[in-house]
């Protein structure tokens, strides 16, 4: 790290080639954390790869809902690979992360978060049409629809990520290159930067609204309508199948949001979390859902479960 004092400036401009991740977790717990994270990562890789494989190999599963599940599995694979190896390295004592690697990790996380949010919206729309407009489903849920949705749901996340990239490259850093977190985070990079401009926080608020609040509300309303429609189905099997699909998807949505919502609620009622508790909660929120998503779909979706069984019988 190189420091250079410029005349007439009250702060020191720092040329940063790397950042130091200061992950506040007791040293005694780090060895356990490494073992747990390694196990979680291996289970996540196996489970999500298996889901992608069975959907790719089975033509009967190549429908919008299952394409969405496969896409979610790919997001979980990439997301886990983006975070868990870094966490293991940090807990092992390798706290320094090169500037470029930090930037890539941050941008991948932003993109995957936005893409997953819209993917869950797509899956909610698919089930909404299938349940409330079953006669029109075959004409609406086509290969063209999937490609158009994929294009649309990638344009907005990509545009926001490019905006974040422009803003991050504008940042210069004062006095420190230490990030008090377990991985690279946009808001913490802004907090240790010299730059003081509301736009750096405004884009975070806008993206949280566009990719967080709006999709979450839309998903809840959609599944509420689907559940209400399911209760009117006269067939017991049809009602059970529809409600099973709703609860499966809501479990996936809940796993992605519950740890963060708990943190917000605790803060709202005045409970002050220690840095260690907050870090552990964030790590759980990032690493656990990708591990459980394929397990949820494997156990609760008959088609995927039977395809996995057939795959192992063939092997």
C-alpha positions in Angstrom: 0.0 0.0 0.0 1.4 3.3 -1.1 0.6 6.7 0.5 1.1 10.1 -1.2 0.4 13.4 0.4 -0.9 16.0 -2.0 -0.4 19.8 -1.3 -3.5 21.6 -0.1 -5.3 18.3 0.9 -6.4 17.5 4.5 -6.4 13.8 3.9 -4.0 11.2 2.7 -4.6 9.5 -0.6 -3.8 5.8 -0.5 -3.0 3.7 -3.5 -4.5 0.3 -2.7 -3.3 -2.9 -4.3 -5.1 -5.2 -1.7 -7.6 -5.1 1.1 -7.3 -6.8 4.5 -10.5 -8.6 5.6 -10.9 -8.3 9.4 -13.5 -11.0 10.1 -14.5 -10.7 13.7 -14.8 -14.3 14.8 -13.1 -15.9 17.9 -9.9 -17.7 17.0 -11.2 -20.9 18.8 -14.3 -21.0 16.6 -12.4 -20.5 13.3 -11.1 -24.1 13.1 -14.7 -25.4 13.6 -15.9 -22.8 11.0 -13.4 -24.1 8.4 -14.6 -27.7 8.9 -18.3 -26.7 8.7 -17.8 -24.4 5.7 -15.8 -27.1 3.8 -18.6 -29.6 4.5 -21.3 -27.1 3.5 -19.4 -26.2 0.3 -19.0 -29.9 -0.7 -22.7 -30.7 -0.1 -23.7 -27.5 -2.0 -21.6 -28.5 -5.0 -22.9 -32.0 -5.1 -26.6 -31.2 -4.5 -26.8 -28.3 -7.0 -24.7 -30.1 -9.7 -27.0 -33.1 -9.3 -30.1 -31.0 -9.8 -28.7 -29.3 -12.9 -27.6 -32.7 -14.3 -31.0 -34.5 -13.8 -32.9 -31.6 -15.4 -30.5 -31.4 -18.3 -30.7 -35.1 -19.0 -34.4 -35.5 -18.6 -36.4 -33.9 -21.6 -39.6 -34.1 -19.5 -38.1 -31.7 -17.0 -37.1 -29.1 -19.5 -40.1 -26.9 -18.8 -40.1 -23.3 -17.4 -40.4 -24.3 -13.8 -37.6 -26.8 -13.9 -35.4 -24.5 -16.0 -35.9 -22.0 -13.2 -34.8 -24.5 -10.6 -31.7 -25.4 -12.7 -30.9 -21.7 -13.1 -31.2 -21.3 -9.3 -28.9 -24.2 -8.8 -26.3 -22.6 -11.1 -26.6 -19.3 -9.2 -26.1 -21.2 -5.9 -23.0 -23.0 -7.3 -21.4 -19.8 -8.5 -22.4 -17.9 -5.4 -21.0 -20.5 -3.0 -17.8 -20.7 -5.0 -17.6 -16.9 -4.9 -17.8 -16.7 -1.1 -16.9 -19.9 0.7 -13.3 -20.4 -0.5 -12.6 -16.8 0.6 -14.1 -17.4 4.0 -12.1 -20.5 4.5 -8.9 -18.6 3.4 -9.7 -15.8 5.8 -10.3 -18.1 8.8 -7.1 -19.9 7.9 -5.1 -16.7 8.3 -5.0 -15.4 4.6 -6.7 -12.1 5.3 -5.2 -10.1 2.4 -7.2 -10.1 -0.8 -6.0 -8.4 -4.0 -7.9 -5.4 -5.2 -9.0 -7.1 -8.4 -10.2 -10.2 -6.7 -12.1 -8.1 -4.2 -13.7 -6.2 -7.0 -14.7 -9.4 -8.9 -16.1 -11.0 -5.8 -18.2 -7.9 -5.0 -19.6 -7.6 -8.6 -20.4 -11.3 -8.8 -22.3 -11.1 -5.5 -24.3 -8.0 -6.7 -25.1 -9.6 -10.0 -26.1 -13.0 -8.6 -28.3 -11.3 -5.9 -30.2 -9.3 -8.4 -30.5 -12.2 -10.9 -31.7 -14.6 -8.2 -34.3 -12.1 -7.1 -35.8 -11.8 -10.6 -35.5 -15.5 -11.2 -37.7 -16.1 -8.2 -40.1 -13.6 -9.7 -40.1 -15.6 -12.9 -40.8 -18.8 -11.1 -43.7 -17.2 -9.2 -45.1 -15.9 -12.5 -44.8 -19.4 -14.0 -46.8 -21.0 -11.1 -49.3 -18.1 -11.2 -50.1 -18.8 -14.9 -50.1 -22.5 -14.4 -52.6 -22.4 -11.5 -54.8 -19.4 -12.4 -54.7 -19.7 -16.2 -54.1 -23.4 -16.9 -55.7 -23.4 -20.3 -53.3 -20.6 -21.5 -50.2 -22.1 -19.9 -49.0 -24.1 -22.9 -49.2 -21.1 -25.2 -47.6 -18.6 -22.7 -44.9 -20.9 -21.2 -42.9 -21.5 -24.4 -39.2 -21.7 -25.2 -39.4 -18.2 -26.6 -40.9 -16.9 -23.3 -38.0 -18.5 -21.4 -35.4 -16.8 -23.6 -37.1 -13.4 -23.5 -37.4 -13.7 -19.7 -33.7 -14.7 -19.4 -32.7 -11.8 -21.5 -34.9 -9.3 -19.6 -33.8 -10.6 -16.1 -30.2 -10.2 -17.1 -30.3 -6.8 -18.6 -31.3 -4.9 -15.4 -28.8 -6.7 -13.1 -26.0 -6.2 -15.6 -26.9 -2.5 -15.9 -26.8 -2.0 -12.2 -23.5 -4.0 -11.8 -21.9 -1.8 -14.5 -23.0 1.3 -12.5 -21.6 -0.1 -9.3 -18.3 -0.9 -11.2 -18.1 2.7 -12.4 -18.7 4.0 -8.9 -16.2 1.6 -7.3 -13.4 2.6 -9.7 -14.0 6.2 -8.8 -13.2 5.5 -5.1 -9.9 6.5 -3.6 -9.0 5.3 -0.1 -7.8 7.2 2.9 -5.6 6.0 5.7 -6.7 2.3 5.6 -7.3 -0.7 3.4 -8.8 -2.7 6.2 -12.4 -3.9 5.7 -14.1 -5.0 9.0 -16.0 -7.8 7.4 -15.5 -11.4 6.2 -15.6 -10.6 2.5 -15.7 -7.6 0.2 -18.7 -5.4 0.6 -19.8 -2.3 -1.4 -21.0 -0.2 1.5 -17.8 -0.9 3.5 -15.6 0.0 0.6 -17.5 3.3 0.4 -17.1 3.9 4.1 -13.3 3.6 4.0 -13.0 5.7 0.9 -12.1 9.4 0.7 -15.0 10.2 -1.6 -18.0 11.8 0.0 -20.9 11.8 -2.5 -24.5 10.8 -1.8 -24.7 9.0 -5.1 -22.6 6.1 -3.7 -25.3 5.3 -1.2 -28.2 6.3 -3.4 -27.5 3.5 -5.9 -27.6 1.0 -3.0 -31.0 2.3 -1.9 -32.3 2.1 -5.5 -31.0 -1.4 -6.1 -32.4 -2.6 -2.8 -35.8 -1.3 -3.8 -35.7 -2.6 -7.4 -34.1 -6.0 -6.6 -35.2 -6.5 -3.0 -38.4 -5.0 -1.8 -40.4 -5.0 -5.1 -39.7 -8.6 -6.1 -40.3 -9.8 -2.5 -43.7 -8.1 -2.3 -44.6 -9.4 -5.8 -43.6 -13.0 -4.9 -45.7 -12.9 -1.7 -48.8 -11.5 -3.5 -48.4 -14.0 -6.3 -48.2 -17.0 -4.0 -51.0 -15.7 -1.8 -53.2 -15.6 -5.0 -52.0 -19.1 -5.9 -52.7 -20.5 -2.4 -56.2 -18.9 -2.5 -56.9 -20.4 -5.9 -55.6 -23.8 -4.7 -58.1 -23.9 -1.8 -60.9 -23.7 -4.4 -59.7 -26.7 -6.3 -62.2 -29.5 -5.8 -59.7 -32.4 -6.4 -57.8 -33.3 -3.2 -54.8 -34.4 -5.3 -54.8 -31.1 -7.3 -55.1 -29.0 -4.2 -52.3 -30.9 -2.4 -50.0 -30.7 -5.4 -50.5 -26.9 -5.9 -50.1 -26.1 -2.2 -47.0 -28.3 -2.1 -45.5 -26.3 -5.0 -46.3 -23.0 -3.2 -44.7 -24.1 0.1 -41.6 -25.4 -1.7 -41.0 -22.1 -3.5 -41.8 -20.1 -0.3 -39.3 -22.2 1.6 -36.6 -21.3 -0.9 -37.6 -17.6 -0.8 -37.7 -17.7 3.0 -34.3 -19.3 3.3 -32.8 -16.4 1.3 -34.5 -13.7 3.4 -35.2 -14.9 6.9 -31.7 -14.5 8.4 -31.5 -10.9 7.1 -35.1 -10.2 8.2 -34.2 -11.5 11.7 -31.2 -9.2 11.8 -33.4 -6.2 10.8 -36.1 -7.1 13.4 -33.6 -7.5 16.2 -32.0 -4.1 15.4 -35.5 -2.6 15.2 -36.5 -3.7 18.7 -33.2 -2.4 20.1 -31.2 -5.6 20.3 -27.5 -4.7 19.5 -25.7 -7.5 17.8 -22.0 -7.9 18.4 -19.7 -7.8 15.3 -19.2 -11.6 15.7 -22.9 -12.3 15.9 -23.6 -10.2 12.9 -20.8 -11.8 10.9 -22.0 -15.3 11.8 -25.6 -14.4 10.8 -24.4 -13.0 7.5 -22.3 -16.1 6.8 -25.2 -18.4 7.6 -27.5 -16.3 5.3 -25.0 -16.6 2.4 -23.8 -20.3 2.8 -26.8 -22.2 4.1 -29.6 -21.5 1.5 -27.6 -22.7 -1.5 -27.0 -26.0 0.4 -30.6 -26.6 1.3 -32.3 -25.4 -2.0 -31.5 -28.7 -3.9 -32.5 -30.7 -0.8 -35.8 -29.0 -0.7 -36.5 -29.5 -4.3 -35.3 -33.1 -4.2 -37.6 -34.1 -1.3 -40.6 -32.0 -2.2 -40.7 -32.3 -6.0 -41.7 -35.8 -7.1 -40.4 -35.4 -10.7 -36.9 -34.3 -9.6 -36.8 -37.0 -6.9 -37.7 -39.8 -9.3 -35.2 -38.5 -11.9 -32.5 -38.6 -9.3 -33.4 -42.1 -8.2 -33.4 -43.3 -11.9 -30.0 -41.6 -12.4 -28.5 -43.5 -9.4 -30.1 -46.8 -10.5 -28.5 -46.4 -14.0 -25.1 -45.8 -12.3 
